[in-house]
Amino acid sequence: MKILFIGDLYGRPGLEIFLENIGRLKETYKPNLIICNAENVAHGRGITQKIYKELMTAGVHMLTMGNWVWGQKELFEFIDEANIVRPFNFREAPGRGFITMNFNGKKVLVINALGRTFMNPQVLCPFTGIDQIIVDNPSDYVLVDIHAEATSEKVALGHYLDGRVSAVIGTHTHIPTADERVLPKGTLYITDVGMTGPRDGVIGVDKDIVINRFLNGFSIPNEVATGPRQLNAVILDFTKKSIERIHIESETV
């Protein structure tokens, strides 16, 4: 079982570099399933139905989300029928926090979780919540997207779930980490896959807006950066127990 996981799609630049490269990625890595984190794909916040359909048409099997899952209110209208996994640890919310997909007679359980440290302490505990999900939904493979700010929370969750899930994949910070590895009991792990979107902004946002925010202490609305783009992903092979980072850059504006 091979899964291609694409790191946080950010705005139209992220969507475009993904669509431009997905054919080559399929040919090179031959994944059985393709999963994208898409919480920032619509102008940096949330997802629209139009973009959802573009991704599904391109061959994506499932989308995970994060803290900006509700950034586009139209998601409320279609999330219940969509192949979208929103963070399970909201106390009450539309949609599903985990989805089981069948592939060639195997069950693949995908769970999306929000971290609490430096993010949202009101959500349910990702540790004990995932415990219950995997007990109640026995599957051949389990992939967890932990959308969290603190690297320590992600690493701790990886070790906590080691040997009980197939992979723990970190998203949210938009900066790829160089710690992809197989944990001691066999779980594939990386702290953050990184972002698919503008290369020279500040985690996707026009850099001048963010610099001004740090200098002057006030903010104007974010705008998606322009210029060169990047794609960050990992290819997971659950049979061979391997995880490999993928990085593609495009100078096209």
C-alpha positions in Angstrom: 0.0 0.0 0.0 1.5 3.3 -1.1 0.0 6.7 -0.2 1.1 10.0 -1.7 0.4 12.8 0.9 0.5 16.4 -0.3 1.4 19.1 2.3 -0.9 22.0 2.9 -2.2 23.4 -0.4 -2.1 27.2 -0.1 -4.2 29.4 -2.4 -4.3 29.2 -6.2 -0.5 28.9 -6.5 -0.6 25.7 -4.4 -3.5 24.3 -6.4 -1.9 25.1 -9.7 1.5 23.6 -9.0 -0.2 20.5 -7.7 -2.4 20.1 -10.8 0.7 20.7 -13.0 2.7 18.0 -11.3 0.2 15.3 -10.2 0.5 13.4 -13.5 4.3 13.1 -13.1 3.9 12.2 -9.4 1.5 9.4 -10.3 3.9 8.1 -12.9 7.0 8.3 -10.8 5.6 7.0 -7.4 2.6 4.9 -8.5 0.6 5.6 -5.3 -2.5 3.6 -4.5 -4.2 6.6 -2.8 -3.6 10.3 -2.9 -4.4 12.5 0.1 -4.0 16.3 0.3 -4.3 18.7 3.2 -6.5 21.4 1.8 -7.5 23.7 4.7 -5.8 26.7 3.0 -6.5 26.1 -0.6 -9.2 28.8 -1.1 -7.4 32.1 -0.8 -5.5 30.8 2.2 -8.6 29.9 4.2 -10.8 26.9 3.8 -12.1 25.2 0.6 -14.8 25.8 -1.9 -16.9 23.2 -3.7 -15.4 24.3 -7.1 -11.9 23.6 -5.8 -13.0 20.4 -4.2 -14.3 19.2 -7.5 -11.0 20.2 -9.2 -9.0 18.1 -6.8 -11.3 15.1 -7.1 -11.2 15.3 -10.9 -7.4 15.3 -10.7 -7.4 12.0 -8.9 -7.3 12.9 -5.2 -9.0 10.3 -3.1 -9.4 12.3 0.2 -8.7 15.7 1.7 -7.7 16.5 5.3 -8.2 19.9 6.9 -7.2 21.9 10.0 -7.9 25.0 12.0 -9.2 26.9 8.9 -11.6 24.2 7.9 -14.6 26.5 8.2 -12.9 29.4 6.4 -15.3 29.2 3.5 -18.9 28.9 4.8 -20.1 27.0 1.7 -18.3 23.9 3.1 -21.3 23.5 5.4 -23.4 22.7 2.4 -21.4 19.8 1.0 -19.0 18.4 3.7 -21.3 15.6 4.8 -21.2 14.0 1.4 -17.6 14.9 0.5 -14.4 12.9 0.9 -13.2 15.5 3.4 -11.9 14.6 6.8 -12.1 17.6 9.2 -10.5 17.5 12.6 -12.3 14.9 14.7 -11.7 16.7 18.0 -14.2 19.5 17.6 -16.9 18.9 20.2 -19.8 19.3 17.7 -19.3 19.9 14.0 -20.7 18.9 10.6 -18.8 16.3 8.6 -16.6 13.5 9.6 -13.4 13.4 11.7 -12.3 10.1 10.2 -13.1 8.1 7.0 -12.4 4.5 6.2 -11.7 3.9 2.5 -11.6 0.4 0.9 -8.8 -0.3 -1.6 -8.3 -3.8 -3.1 -9.9 -5.5 -0.1 -8.0 -3.5 2.5 -9.4 -0.9 4.9 -7.5 2.4 5.1 -8.6 4.6 8.1 -7.7 8.3 7.8 -7.9 10.5 10.9 -7.5 14.3 11.1 -6.7 15.8 14.4 -6.0 19.3 15.7 -3.3 20.0 18.2 -4.0 21.9 21.4 -0.7 23.5 22.3 -0.6 27.2 21.1 -3.7 26.5 19.1 -7.1 25.5 20.5 -7.1 24.2 24.0 -10.9 23.7 23.9 -10.9 20.9 21.4 -10.9 17.3 22.6 -7.7 15.6 23.5 -6.1 14.2 20.2 -4.3 11.4 22.1 -7.2 9.8 23.8 -9.6 10.6 21.0 -7.5 8.8 18.4 -7.2 5.9 20.9 -11.0 5.5 20.8 -11.3 5.9 17.0 -8.8 3.1 16.2 -10.4 0.8 18.7 -13.9 1.4 17.3 -12.8 1.2 13.6 -10.4 -1.7 13.1 -8.5 -1.3 9.8 -5.6 -2.7 7.9 -3.9 0.7 7.7 -4.3 3.9 9.7 -3.0 7.3 8.7 -3.2 10.3 11.1 -2.8 13.9 10.0 -1.9 15.8 13.1 -2.5 19.5 12.3 -0.6 21.2 15.1 1.7 24.1 16.0 4.1 22.6 18.6 6.7 20.1 17.3 6.8 18.5 20.7 3.0 17.7 20.6 3.5 16.1 17.2 6.5 14.0 18.2 4.8 12.9 21.4 1.7 11.8 19.5 3.9 9.9 17.1 5.5 7.9 19.9 2.2 7.5 21.7 0.7 5.9 18.6 3.8 4.0 17.5 3.0 0.5 16.5 -0.7 1.1 16.6 -1.1 3.2 13.4 0.7 3.1 10.1 1.7 6.7 9.8 1.6 10.0 11.8 1.9 12.9 9.4 2.3 16.5 10.7 0.8 19.5 8.9 0.1 23.2 9.7 3.4 25.0 10.1 4.0 25.1 6.3 7.8 24.5 6.9 9.0 21.0 6.0 11.0 19.1 8.6 13.9 16.8 7.9 12.9 14.1 10.4 11.1 11.6 8.3 11.7 8.2 9.8 10.3 4.8 10.9 9.6 5.0 14.7 10.9 2.1 16.9 7.7 0.1 16.7 7.2 0.6 12.9 5.0 3.7 12.5 6.1 6.1 9.6 6.5 9.6 10.9 7.3 13.2 9.9 6.8 16.3 12.0 5.6 18.5 9.1 5.3 17.7 5.4 5.5 21.4 4.5 3.4 23.6 2.2 2.4 23.4 -1.4 2.1 27.0 -2.6 4.1 30.3 -2.8 7.8 29.8 -2.1 8.8 33.3 -1.2 6.0 34.6 0.9 5.8 34.1 4.7 4.1 30.6 5.0 2.0 31.5 2.0 1.2 35.2 2.7 2.6 38.2 0.9 5.9 38.8 2.7 5.5 42.6 2.9 2.2 42.3 4.8 3.7 40.0 7.4 6.9 42.0 7.8 4.8 45.2 8.3 2.8 43.3 10.9 5.9 42.5 12.9 7.3 46.0 12.5 4.2 48.0 13.4 2.0 45.8 15.4 -1.1 46.2 13.3 -2.5 44.1 10.5 -4.1 44.4 7.1 -5.8 41.4 5.6 -3.7 38.6 4.3 -3.1 38.1 0.6 -1.7 35.0 -1.1 1.9 35.6 -2.2 2.9 35.5 -5.9 6.1 34.4 -7.6 7.9 31.0 -7.5 6.0 28.1 -6.2 6.8 24.9 -4.3 5.3 21.5 -3.8 6.0 19.5 -0.6 4.8 15.9 -0.1 5.7 12.5 1.2 5.3 9.1 -0.3 4.5 6.4 2.2 5.0 2.7 1.5 3.3 0.7 4.3 4.5 -2.6 2.8 8.2 -1.7 2.7 7.9 0.5 5.8 9.4 3.6 4.1 8.7 7.3 4.0 10.3 9.7 1.5 10.1 13.5 1.2 9.3 15.1 -2.2 10.1 18.7 -3.0 9.4 20.4 -6.4 9.9 24.0 -7.3 8.6 26.0 -10.1 9.8 29.5 -11.2 6.6 30.1 -13.0 4.8 33.2 -11.6 
